[in-house]
Amino acid sequence: MGWKAAEKLIRHWKILRGDNVMIIRGKDKGETGNIKRVICSQNRVIVEGKDLVKKHIKQGPGHEGGIFTVEAPLHASNVQVIDPVIGYLL
């Protein structure tokens, strides 16, 4: 990662694993889900069951190959935390 990319990293995360969020941009706009994983080094999050993409995996000695559906990471600016008390966006 270059120094310009390091300047744009989020320093204080408001989104944590297990938070209920709404997707505000992208193909799943308006849908809600729970945060499965936070990737701080890339400013991205993975939401359970959202932003599904097809991934082609080559067969190897320890696993089978094929086309699998996996969750792609979303940029942290494209999700917004939902308040658990009132159920609306913060």
Phi and psi in radians as a Rosetta constraint file:
Dihedral C 1 N 2 CA 2 C 2 CIRCULARHARMONIC -1.350 0.35
Dihedral N 2 CA 2 C 2 N 3 CIRCULARHARMONIC 2.996 0.35
Dihedral C 2 N 3 CA 3 C 3 CIRCULARHARMONIC -1.223 0.35
Dihedral N 3 CA 3 C 3 N 4 CIRCULARHARMONIC -0.506 0.35
Dihedral C 3 N 4 CA 4 C 4 CIRCULARHARMONIC -1.194 0.35
Dihedral N 4 CA 4 C 4 N 5 CIRCULARHARMONIC -0.675 0.35
Dihedral C 4 N 5 CA 5 C 5 CIRCULARHARMONIC -1.168 0.35
Dihedral N 5 CA 5 C 5 N 6 CIRCULARHARMONIC -0.627 0.35
Dihedral C 5 N 6 CA 6 C 6 CIRCULARHARMONIC -1.176 0.35
Dihedral N 6 CA 6 C 6 N 7 CIRCULARHARMONIC -0.521 0.35
Dihedral C 6 N 7 CA 7 C 7 CIRCULARHARMONIC -1.166 0.35
Dihedral N 7 CA 7 C 7 N 8 CIRCULARHARMONIC -0.503 0.35
Dihedral C 7 N 8 CA 8 C 8 CIRCULARHARMONIC -1.630 0.35
Dihedral N 8 CA 8 C 8 N 9 CIRCULARHARMONIC 0.094 0.35
Dihedral C 8 N 9 CA 9 C 9 CIRCULARHARMONIC -1.208 0.35
Dihedral N 9 CA 9 C 9 N 10 CIRCULARHARMONIC 2.518 0.35
Dihedral C 9 N 10 CA 10 C 10 CIRCULARHARMONIC -1.293 0.35
Dihedral N 10 CA 10 C 10 N 11 CIRCULARHARMONIC 2.193 0.35
Dihedral C 10 N 11 CA 11 C 11 CIRCULARHARMONIC -1.500 0.35
Dihedral N 11 CA 11 C 11 N 12 CIRCULARHARMONIC -0.756 0.35
Dihedral C 11 N 12 CA 12 C 12 CIRCULARHARMONIC -2.058 0.35
Dihedral N 12 CA 12 C 12 N 13 CIRCULARHARMONIC 1.829 0.35
Dihedral C 12 N 13 CA 13 C 13 CIRCULARHARMONIC -1.378 0.35
Dihedral N 13 CA 13 C 13 N 14 CIRCULARHARMONIC 2.285 0.35
Dihedral C 13 N 14 CA 14 C 14 CIRCULARHARMONIC -1.679 0.35
Dihedral N 14 CA 14 C 14 N 15 CIRCULARHARMONIC -0.219 0.35
Dihedral C 14 N 15 CA 15 C 15 CIRCULARHARMONIC -1.841 0.35
Dihedral N 15 CA 15 C 15 N 16 CIRCULARHARMONIC 2.176 0.35
Dihedral C 15 N 16 CA 16 C 16 CIRCULARHARMONIC -2.147 0.35
Dihedral N 16 CA 16 C 16 N 17 CIRCULARHARMONIC 2.859 0.35
Dihedral C 16 N 17 CA 17 C 17 CIRCULARHARMONIC -1.060 0.35
Dihedral N 17 CA 17 C 17 N 18 CIRCULARHARMONIC 2.342 0.35
Dihedral C 17 N 18 CA 18 C 18 CIRCULARHARMONIC 1.648 0.35
Dihedral N 18 CA 18 C 18 N 19 CIRCULARHARMONIC -0.179 0.35
Dihedral C 18 N 19 CA 19 C 19 CIRCULARHARMONIC -1.192 0.35
Dihedral N 19 CA 19 C 19 N 20 CIRCULARHARMONIC 2.572 0.35
Dihedral C 19 N 20 CA 20 C 20 CIRCULARHARMONIC -1.568 0.35
Dihedral N 20 CA 20 C 20 N 21 CIRCULARHARMONIC 2.154 0.35
Dihedral C 20 N 21 CA 21 C 21 CIRCULARHARMONIC -2.264 0.35
Dihedral N 21 CA 21 C 21 N 22 CIRCULARHARMONIC 2.786 0.35
Dihedral C 21 N 22 CA 22 C 22 CIRCULARHARMONIC -1.984 0.35
Dihedral N 22 CA 22 C 22 N 23 CIRCULARHARMONIC 2.388 0.35
Dihedral C 22 N 23 CA 23 C 23 CIRCULARHARMONIC -1.458 0.35
Dihedral N 23 CA 23 C 23 N 24 CIRCULARHARMONIC 2.172 0.35
Dihedral C 23 N 24 CA 24 C 24 CIRCULARHARMONIC -1.831 0.35
Dihedral N 24 CA 24 C 24 N 25 CIRCULARHARMONIC -0.158 0.35
Dihedral C 24 N 25 CA 25 C 25 CIRCULARHARMONIC -2.530 0.35
Dihedral N 25 CA 25 C 25 N 26 CIRCULARHARMONIC 2.659 0.35
Dihedral C 25 N 26 CA 26 C 26 CIRCULARHARMONIC 1.873 0.35
Dihedral N 26 CA 26 C 26 N 27 CIRCULARHARMONIC -3.011 0.35
Dihedral C 26 N 27 CA 27 C 27 CIRCULARHARMONIC -1.240 0.35
Dihedral N 27 CA 27 C 27 N 28 CIRCULARHARMONIC -0.352 0.35
Dihedral C 27 N 28 CA 28 C 28 CIRCULARHARMONIC -1.818 0.35
Dihedral N 28 CA 28 C 28 N 29 CIRCULARHARMONIC 0.500 0.35
Dihedral C 28 N 29 CA 29 C 29 CIRCULARHARMONIC -0.992 0.35
Dihedral N 29 CA 29 C 29 N 30 CIRCULARHARMONIC 2.332 0.35
Dihedral C 29 N 30 CA 30 C 30 CIRCULARHARMONIC 1.599 0.35
Dihedral N 30 CA 30 C 30 N 31 CIRCULARHARMONIC -0.168 0.35
Dihedral C 30 N 31 CA 31 C 31 CIRCULARHARMONIC -1.581 0.35
Dihedral N 31 CA 31 C 31 N 32 CIRCULARHARMONIC 2.674 0.35
Dihedral C 31 N 32 CA 32 C 32 CIRCULARHARMONIC -1.989 0.35
Dihedral N 32 CA 32 C 32 N 33 CIRCULARHARMONIC 2.758 0.35
Dihedral C 32 N 33 CA 33 C 33 CIRCULARHARMONIC -3.008 0.35
Dihedral N 33 CA 33 C 33 N 34 CIRCULARHARMONIC 3.042 0.35
Dihedral C 33 N 34 CA 34 C 34 CIRCULARHARMONIC -1.731 0.35
Dihedral N 34 CA 34 C 34 N 35 CIRCULARHARMONIC 2.547 0.35
Dihedral C 34 N 35 CA 35 C 35 CIRCULARHARMONIC -1.278 0.35
Dihedral N 35 CA 35 C 35 N 36 CIRCULARHARMONIC 2.172 0.35
Dihedral C 35 N 36 CA 36 C 36 CIRCULARHARMONIC -1.617 0.35
Dihedral N 36 CA 36 C 36 N 37 CIRCULARHARMONIC -0.679 0.35
Dihedral C 36 N 37 CA 37 C 37 CIRCULARHARMONIC -2.684 0.35
Dihedral N 37 CA 37 C 37 N 38 CIRCULARHARMONIC 2.513 0.35
Dihedral C 37 N 38 CA 38 C 38 CIRCULARHARMONIC -2.008 0.35
Dihedral N 38 CA 38 C 38 N 39 CIRCULARHARMONIC 2.195 0.35
Dihedral C 38 N 39 CA 39 C 39 CIRCULARHARMONIC -1.896 0.35
Dihedral N 39 CA 39 C 39 N 40 CIRCULARHARMONIC 1.596 0.35
Dihedral C 39 N 40 CA 40 C 40 CIRCULARHARMONIC -1.139 0.35
Dihedral N 40 CA 40 C 40 N 41 CIRCULARHARMONIC -0.587 0.35
Dihedral C 40 N 41 CA 41 C 41 CIRCULARHARMONIC -1.216 0.35
Dihedral N 41 CA 41 C 41 N 42 CIRCULARHARMONIC -0.292 0.35
Dihedral C 41 N 42 CA 42 C 42 CIRCULARHARMONIC -2.106 0.35
Dihedral N 42 CA 42 C 42 N 43 CIRCULARHARMONIC 0.073 0.35
Dihedral C 42 N 43 CA 43 C 43 CIRCULARHARMONIC 1.015 0.35
Dihedral N 43 CA 43 C 43 N 44 CIRCULARHARMONIC 0.695 0.35
Dihedral C 43 N 44 CA 44 C 44 CIRCULARHARMONIC -2.232 0.35
Dihedral N 44 CA 44 C 44 N 45 CIRCULARHARMONIC 2.725 0.35
Dihedral C 44 N 45 CA 45 C 45 CIRCULARHARMONIC -2.311 0.35
Dihedral N 45 CA 45 C 45 N 46 CIRCULARHARMONIC 2.710 0.35
Dihedral C 45 N 46 CA 46 C 46 CIRCULARHARMONIC -1.990 0.35
Dihedral N 46 CA 46 C 46 N 47 CIRCULARHARMONIC 2.166 0.35
Dihedral C 46 N 47 CA 47 C 47 CIRCULARHARMONIC -1.784 0.35
Dihedral N 47 CA 47 C 47 N 48 CIRCULARHARMONIC 2.343 0.35
Dihedral C 47 N 48 CA 48 C 48 CIRCULARHARMONIC -1.044 0.35
Dihedral N 48 CA 48 C 48 N 49 CIRCULARHARMONIC 2.147 0.35
Dihedral C 48 N 49 CA 49 C 49 CIRCULARHARMONIC 1.282 0.35
Dihedral N 49 CA 49 C 49 N 50 CIRCULARHARMONIC 0.160 0.35
Dihedral C 49 N 50 CA 50 C 50 CIRCULARHARMONIC -2.059 0.35
Dihedral N 50 CA 50 C 50 N 51 CIRCULARHARMONIC 2.760 0.35
Dihedral C 50 N 51 CA 51 C 51 CIRCULARHARMONIC 0.962 0.35
Dihedral N 51 CA 51 C 51 N 52 CIRCULARHARMONIC 0.912 0.35
Dihedral C 51 N 52 CA 52 C 52 CIRCULARHARMONIC -1.365 0.35
Dihedral N 52 CA 52 C 52 N 53 CIRCULARHARMONIC 2.363 0.35
Dihedral C 52 N 53 CA 53 C 53 CIRCULARHARMONIC -2.303 0.35
Dihedral N 53 CA 53 C 53 N 54 CIRCULARHARMONIC 2.756 0.35
Dihedral C 53 N 54 CA 54 C 54 CIRCULARHARMONIC -1.559 0.35
Dihedral N 54 CA 54 C 54 N 55 CIRCULARHARMONIC 2.323 0.35
Dihedral C 54 N 55 CA 55 C 55 CIRCULARHARMONIC -2.144 0.35
Dihedral N 55 CA 55 C 55 N 56 CIRCULARHARMONIC 2.223 0.35
Dihedral C 55 N 56 CA 56 C 56 CIRCULARHARMONIC -1.598 0.35
Dihedral N 56 CA 56 C 56 N 57 CIRCULARHARMONIC 2.101 0.35
Dihedral C 56 N 57 CA 57 C 57 CIRCULARHARMONIC -1.973 0.35
Dihedral N 57 CA 57 C 57 N 58 CIRCULARHARMONIC 2.241 0.35
Dihedral C 57 N 58 CA 58 C 58 CIRCULARHARMONIC -1.384 0.35
Dihedral N 58 CA 58 C 58 N 59 CIRCULARHARMONIC 2.479 0.35
Dihedral C 58 N 59 CA 59 C 59 CIRCULARHARMONIC -1.181 0.35
Dihedral N 59 CA 59 C 59 N 60 CIRCULARHARMONIC 2.432 0.35
Dihedral C 59 N 60 CA 60 C 60 CIRCULARHARMONIC -2.328 0.35
Dihedral N 60 CA 60 C 60 N 61 CIRCULARHARMONIC 3.132 0.35
Dihedral C 60 N 61 CA 61 C 61 CIRCULARHARMONIC -1.148 0.35
Dihedral N 61 CA 61 C 61 N 62 CIRCULARHARMONIC -0.487 0.35
Dihedral C 61 N 62 CA 62 C 62 CIRCULARHARMONIC -1.794 0.35
Dihedral N 62 CA 62 C 62 N 63 CIRCULARHARMONIC -0.054 0.35
Dihedral C 62 N 63 CA 63 C 63 CIRCULARHARMONIC -2.681 0.35
Dihedral N 63 CA 63 C 63 N 64 CIRCULARHARMONIC 2.822 0.35
Dihedral C 63 N 64 CA 64 C 64 CIRCULARHARMONIC -1.556 0.35
Dihedral N 64 CA 64 C 64 N 65 CIRCULARHARMONIC 2.683 0.35
Dihedral C 64 N 65 CA 65 C 65 CIRCULARHARMONIC -1.674 0.35
Dihedral N 65 CA 65 C 65 N 66 CIRCULARHARMONIC 3.095 0.35
Dihedral C 65 N 66 CA 66 C 66 CIRCULARHARMONIC 2.557 0.35
Dihedral N 66 CA 66 C 66 N 67 CIRCULARHARMONIC -2.942 0.35
Dihedral C 66 N 67 CA 67 C 67 CIRCULARHARMONIC -1.882 0.35
Dihedral N 67 CA 67 C 67 N 68 CIRCULARHARMONIC 2.067 0.35
Dihedral C 67 N 68 CA 68 C 68 CIRCULARHARMONIC -2.024 0.35
Dihedral N 68 CA 68 C 68 N 69 CIRCULARHARMONIC 2.633 0.35
Dihedral C 68 N 69 CA 69 C 69 CIRCULARHARMONIC -1.715 0.35
Dihedral N 69 CA 69 C 69 N 70 CIRCULARHARMONIC 2.140 0.35
Dihedral C 69 N 70 CA 70 C 70 CIRCULARHARMONIC -2.236 0.35
Dihedral N 70 CA 70 C 70 N 71 CIRCULARHARMONIC 2.820 0.35
Dihedral C 70 N 71 CA 71 C 71 CIRCULARHARMONIC -1.528 0.35
Dihedral N 71 CA 71 C 71 N 72 CIRCULARHARMONIC 2.193 0.35
Dihedral C 71 N 72 CA 72 C 72 CIRCULARHARMONIC -1.559 0.35
Dihedral N 72 CA 72 C 72 N 73 CIRCULARHARMONIC 2.602 0.35
Dihedral C 72 N 73 CA 73 C 73 CIRCULARHARMONIC -1.263 0.35
Dihedral N 73 CA 73 C 73 N 74 CIRCULARHARMONIC 2.526 0.35
Dihedral C 73 N 74 CA 74 C 74 CIRCULARHARMONIC -1.883 0.35
Dihedral N 74 CA 74 C 74 N 75 CIRCULARHARMONIC 2.613 0.35
Dihedral C 74 N 75 CA 75 C 75 CIRCULARHARMONIC -1.192 0.35
Dihedral N 75 CA 75 C 75 N 76 CIRCULARHARMONIC 2.521 0.35
Dihedral C 75 N 76 CA 76 C 76 CIRCULARHARMONIC -1.094 0.35
Dihedral N 76 CA 76 C 76 N 77 CIRCULARHARMONIC -0.423 0.35
Dihedral C 76 N 77 CA 77 C 77 CIRCULARHARMONIC -1.339 0.35
Dihedral N 77 CA 77 C 77 N 78 CIRCULARHARMONIC -0.186 0.35
Dihedral C 77 N 78 CA 78 C 78 CIRCULARHARMONIC -1.663 0.35
Dihedral N 78 CA 78 C 78 N 79 CIRCULARHARMONIC 0.079 0.35
Dihedral C 78 N 79 CA 79 C 79 CIRCULARHARMONIC -2.220 0.35
Dihedral N 79 CA 79 C 79 N 80 CIRCULARHARMONIC 2.691 0.35
Dihedral C 79 N 80 CA 80 C 80 CIRCULARHARMONIC -2.393 0.35
Dihedral N 80 CA 80 C 80 N 81 CIRCULARHARMONIC 2.384 0.35
Dihedral C 80 N 81 CA 81 C 81 CIRCULARHARMONIC -1.234 0.35
Dihedral N 81 CA 81 C 81 N 82 CIRCULARHARMONIC 2.426 0.35
Dihedral C 81 N 82 CA 82 C 82 CIRCULARHARMONIC -1.734 0.35
Dihedral N 82 CA 82 C 82 N 83 CIRCULARHARMONIC 2.292 0.35
Dihedral C 82 N 83 CA 83 C 83 CIRCULARHARMONIC -1.160 0.35
Dihedral N 83 CA 83 C 83 N 84 CIRCULARHARMONIC 2.176 0.35
Dihedral C 83 N 84 CA 84 C 84 CIRCULARHARMONIC -1.209 0.35
Dihedral N 84 CA 84 C 84 N 85 CIRCULARHARMONIC -0.380 0.35
Dihedral C 84 N 85 CA 85 C 85 CIRCULARHARMONIC -1.380 0.35
Dihedral N 85 CA 85 C 85 N 86 CIRCULARHARMONIC -0.927 0.35
Dihedral C 85 N 86 CA 86 C 86 CIRCULARHARMONIC -1.673 0.35
Dihedral N 86 CA 86 C 86 N 87 CIRCULARHARMONIC -0.300 0.35
Dihedral C 86 N 87 CA 87 C 87 CIRCULARHARMONIC 1.397 0.35
Dihedral N 87 CA 87 C 87 N 88 CIRCULARHARMONIC 0.265 0.35
Dihedral C 87 N 88 CA 88 C 88 CIRCULARHARMONIC -2.028 0.35
Dihedral N 88 CA 88 C 88 N 89 CIRCULARHARMONIC 2.959 0.35
Dihedral C 88 N 89 CA 89 C 89 CIRCULARHARMONIC -1.161 0.35
Dihedral N 89 CA 89 C 89 N 90 CIRCULARHARMONIC 2.565 0.35
